[in-house]
């Protein structure tokens, strides 16, 4: 699951960070070069401290997107034992349907889903 999640998250992350770094003021880089920094030092001491906000946004956005990704796990995992907890209600419904309709079990399932 790590490989598909990374593959789906990487384009958003790369494009967002690239656009942010392209919009970095060149005056700050020129000032760093005048002060004696090379390209790597300018990146380390000027650009990366400025990019804390966008890095935080990308991390949170990617985490929430992958956390809520129900469909990818459903497509990529074929074994019921490996399904994440978000698929537990589907497993329970399948189990209840094979045993016949037991309405109190449905009520318990929905009560568990509703309560945090």
Backbone bond lengths (Angstrom), bond angles and torsions (degrees), N, CA, C in turn:
res aa  C-N    CA-C-N  psi(-1)  N-CA   C-N-CA  omega(-1)  CA-C   N-CA-C  phi
1 X - - - 1.451 - - 1.525 111.56 -
2 X 1.317 116.88 -21.64 1.457 119.10 -179.35 1.532 110.72 -66.37
3 X 1.302 117.50 -42.05 1.463 120.72 -178.04 1.537 113.05 -64.85
4 X 1.343 120.16 -47.97 1.471 118.12 177.12 1.525 113.04 -64.56
5 X 1.327 117.45 -38.87 1.459 119.53 179.60 1.527 110.82 -64.37
6 X 1.321 116.73 -39.92 1.463 119.78 177.58 1.525 110.83 -66.95
7 X 1.315 116.39 -41.31 1.467 119.86 -179.96 1.518 111.91 -63.49
8 X 1.318 117.97 -35.98 1.459 120.50 179.83 1.530 112.28 -79.54
9 X 1.313 117.90 -26.35 1.466 121.35 -177.79 1.521 112.98 -88.09
10 X 1.307 117.26 -27.17 1.451 121.01 -172.84 1.527 114.61 -61.87
11 X 1.336 121.15 -42.95 1.470 118.70 -179.71 1.532 113.18 -60.43
12 X 1.323 117.37 -43.15 1.462 119.75 178.34 1.520 110.83 -61.64
13 X 1.322 116.49 -44.85 1.458 120.81 -177.83 1.524 111.18 -64.28
14 X 1.311 116.92 -46.50 1.466 120.56 -177.65 1.523 110.90 -64.88
15 X 1.318 117.37 -46.28 1.466 119.69 -178.60 1.526 112.15 -65.87
16 X 1.304 117.23 -39.97 1.463 120.08 179.94 1.521 111.22 -66.25
17 X 1.326 116.38 -47.30 1.471 119.29 -179.06 1.542 110.90 -68.70
18 X 1.321 117.70 -37.16 1.460 120.46 179.00 1.526 111.08 -63.22
19 X 1.318 116.84 -44.53 1.463 119.89 178.48 1.518 111.55 -63.34
20 X 1.316 116.51 -36.24 1.467 119.00 178.38 1.530 110.32 -67.75
21 X 1.327 117.06 -45.34 1.462 119.51 -178.69 1.525 111.98 -69.01
22 X 1.327 118.33 -30.17 1.466 120.34 176.32 1.528 111.73 -67.88
23 X 1.318 116.79 -29.51 1.463 120.77 -179.71 1.522 112.97 -88.58
24 X 1.310 118.49 5.18 1.470 120.94 178.53 1.527 108.96 -64.75
25 X 1.314 116.57 137.56 1.469 118.93 -178.78 1.530 111.67 -64.90
26 X 1.306 115.46 127.89 1.467 119.40 179.88 1.522 111.55 -71.15
27 X 1.325 117.12 -20.73 1.464 119.86 178.91 1.526 110.80 -64.28
28 X 1.331 116.79 -36.64 1.463 119.40 178.20 1.526 111.25 -67.41
29 X 1.331 116.19 -39.71 1.462 119.20 177.11 1.528 111.36 -66.60
30 X 1.342 116.23 -39.86 1.463 119.52 177.97 1.526 110.49 -64.76
31 X 1.322 117.42 -40.26 1.463 120.61 178.21 1.523 110.81 -64.47
32 X 1.331 116.89 -38.32 1.466 119.59 177.72 1.523 110.40 -66.07
33 X 1.321 118.04 -38.86 1.460 121.18 178.76 1.528 111.05 -66.29
34 X 1.331 116.33 -38.08 1.468 120.23 178.51 1.526 110.06 -66.62
35 X 1.348 116.25 -34.68 1.465 120.07 179.36 1.519 112.71 -76.63
36 X 1.324 118.50 -2.68 1.452 121.26 173.78 1.519 115.00 106.02
37 X 1.310 118.40 9.68 1.469 120.45 178.20 1.525 110.33 -83.31
38 X 1.314 115.15 145.08 1.456 118.52 169.74 1.531 107.84 -89.97
39 X 1.319 118.10 -173.61 1.469 120.84 -175.16 1.520 112.11 -63.80
40 X 1.324 116.67 -41.49 1.458 120.19 -179.46 1.523 111.50 -67.15
41 X 1.332 117.39 -42.39 1.470 120.13 177.56 1.527 111.46 -65.57
42 X 1.319 117.32 -36.86 1.466 120.02 177.51 1.525 110.40 -64.98
43 X 1.322 116.33 -40.34 1.463 119.16 176.17 1.522 110.63 -63.33
44 X 1.336 116.45 -45.87 1.467 121.02 -175.11 1.525 112.19 -69.67
45 X 1.328 117.96 -41.97 1.462 120.79 -172.44 1.529 114.19 -97.25
46 X 1.326 118.57 -16.45 1.468 120.13 -176.66 1.529 111.63 -115.80
47 X 1.315 117.01 -56.08 1.464 121.05 -172.00 1.528 112.17 -74.07
48 X 1.313 117.76 -48.05 1.469 119.70 -177.68 1.528 113.60 -62.92
49 X 1.332 120.40 -41.31 1.474 117.35 174.78 1.536 113.50 -63.11
50 X 1.337 116.44 -30.73 1.464 119.03 177.42 1.524 112.11 -73.11
51 X 1.320 117.10 -22.89 1.461 119.98 -173.94 1.528 113.33 -94.78
52 X 1.312 118.88 16.15 1.465 120.60 178.56 1.528 111.54 -63.18
53 X 1.311 116.92 -39.71 1.465 120.26 -177.41 1.530 111.19 -67.12
54 X 1.321 117.60 -47.27 1.461 119.57 -178.79 1.520 110.70 -69.23
55 X 1.320 117.75 -33.17 1.463 120.04 176.71 1.520 110.76 -65.04
56 X 1.318 116.69 -40.49 1.461 120.67 177.68 1.522 110.78 -64.34
57 X 1.321 116.92 -42.83 1.467 120.92 178.62 1.523 110.74 -61.97
58 X 1.318 117.02 -44.98 1.462 120.61 -179.15 1.526 110.97 -64.58
59 X 1.319 117.35 -41.92 1.466 120.45 179.54 1.525 110.66 -63.55
60 X 1.323 117.23 -46.64 1.470 120.40 -178.88 1.525 110.36 -65.84
61 X 1.322 116.99 -45.41 1.469 121.10 -178.55 1.525 111.06 -62.44
62 X 1.328 116.49 -43.64 1.462 120.57 179.85 1.521 110.90 -67.45
63 X 1.329 116.97 -41.91 1.459 120.46 179.08 1.525 111.22 -61.24
64 X 1.316 116.63 -47.02 1.462 119.25 179.87 1.526 111.96 -66.03
65 X 1.318 116.80 -37.58 1.458 119.53 178.22 1.509 112.48 -65.09
66 X 1.309 117.28 -40.46 1.466 120.47 179.45 1.520 111.25 -76.98
67 X 1.319 117.73 -33.49 1.463 121.19 179.58 1.526 110.23 -63.98
68 X 1.308 116.61 -38.89 1.455 121.42 -177.31 1.524 113.14 -91.35
69 X 1.317 118.29 7.53 1.451 120.99 -176.22 1.525 109.94 -81.08
70 X 1.278 114.21 99.37 1.455 122.15 -177.73 1.520 111.01 -87.92
71 X 1.304 116.49 -38.60 1.460 122.03 -171.09 1.528 112.51 -70.72
72 X 1.333 117.84 -41.01 1.459 120.39 -177.73 1.520 111.32 -63.29
73 X 1.308 116.69 -43.01 1.467 119.73 178.16 1.527 110.60 -65.30
74 X 1.303 116.55 -36.15 1.457 120.17 179.91 1.532 111.39 -67.00
75 X 1.330 117.48 -36.63 1.451 121.37 -178.93 1.535 111.76 -78.84
76 X 1.325 117.08 -41.37 1.466 120.70 -171.33 1.526 114.17 -81.99
77 X 1.317 118.19 -27.22 1.468 120.33 -176.37 1.518 108.50 -101.35
78 X 1.312 115.96 127.06 1.461 121.44 -179.06 1.524 112.77 -101.74
79 X 1.315 118.46 -19.74 1.455 122.00 -176.31 1.527 110.53 -94.45
80 X 1.329 117.29 134.62 1.458 120.73 -179.91 1.526 112.11 -67.59
81 X 1.327 117.38 -26.22 1.461 119.95 -179.05 1.524 112.68 -71.83
82 X 1.337 116.92 -23.15 1.458 120.68 -176.84 1.524 113.37 -95.50
83 X 1.311 118.36 -2.82 1.460 120.33 -178.46 1.526 110.92 -65.22
84 X 1.321 117.96 142.73 1.454 120.01 176.94 1.526 111.30 -72.47
85 X 1.317 116.25 172.62 1.463 121.42 -176.44 1.524 112.87 -63.67
86 X 1.326 118.50 -21.43 1.461 119.63 179.02 1.518 111.93 -67.66
87 X 1.331 117.61 -18.17 1.458 121.73 179.87 1.526 112.17 -94.99
88 X 1.316 117.76 0.39 1.455 121.03 -179.11 1.524 112.83 -59.57
89 X 1.333 120.60 -43.26 1.471 118.83 178.03 1.529 113.38 -58.85
90 X 1.341 118.43 -38.06 1.475 120.01 177.46 1.515 111.43 -64.94
91 X 1.325 116.62 -39.52 1.454 120.41 178.06 1.523 110.57 -63.94
92 X 1.341 115.70 -40.95 1.462 119.17 -179.64 1.537 111.22 -66.44
93 X 1.323 117.27 -40.47 1.462 119.97 178.33 1.519 110.08 -63.51
94 X 1.328 117.44 -42.38 1.462 120.51 177.56 1.532 110.69 -62.22
95 X 1.322 116.76 -41.54 1.457 120.92 178.79 1.525 110.87 -63.66
96 X 1.340 116.22 -43.42 1.461 119.58 -178.66 1.527 111.00 -67.65
97 X 1.327 117.30 -35.52 1.459 120.01 179.94 1.524 111.82 -68.64
98 X 1.325 117.74 -31.08 1.462 119.55 178.04 1.521 111.46 -74.83
99 X 1.331 117.31 -25.16 1.463 121.04 179.69 1.527 112.35 -92.80
100 X 1.307 117.17 -3.32 1.456 120.67 -174.09 1.519 108.88 101.57
101 X 1.303 116.90 166.28 1.454 120.75 -177.73 1.518 109.78 -81.36
102 X 1.301 114.41 113.95 1.462 121.55 177.21 1.532 105.71 -117.85
103 X 1.328 115.34 104.36 1.454 120.17 -169.30 1.519 112.92 -68.02
104 X 1.305 119.35 -30.96 1.460 119.04 -179.74 1.523 110.99 -67.44
105 X 1.341 117.64 -28.63 1.460 120.22 177.57 1.531 110.85 -71.37
106 X 1.329 116.73 -37.02 1.455 119.19 173.76 1.527 110.96 -62.60
107 X 1.299 116.58 -40.78 1.465 120.72 179.75 1.519 110.77 -63.03
108 X 1.310 117.07 -42.08 1.463 120.29 178.20 1.523 110.16 -64.76
109 X 1.315 117.61 -41.30 1.465 121.23 179.28 1.525 111.14 -60.04
110 X 1.316 116.74 -47.96 1.465 119.48 -179.05 1.518 111.55 -69.47
111 X 1.308 117.51 -31.74 1.457 119.94 176.40 1.514 110.20 -65.98
112 X 1.334 117.80 -39.82 1.469 121.81 177.52 1.535 110.33 -67.37
113 X 1.327 117.49 -38.31 1.456 120.51 178.88 1.523 112.61 -66.04
114 X 1.306 117.09 -36.99 1.457 121.25 -176.04 1.523 111.94 -76.01
115 X 1.311 117.25 -42.48 1.460 121.09 -176.54 1.517 110.91 -79.07
116 X 1.334 115.94 139.54 1.475 118.86 -179.38 1.512 112.90 -71.98
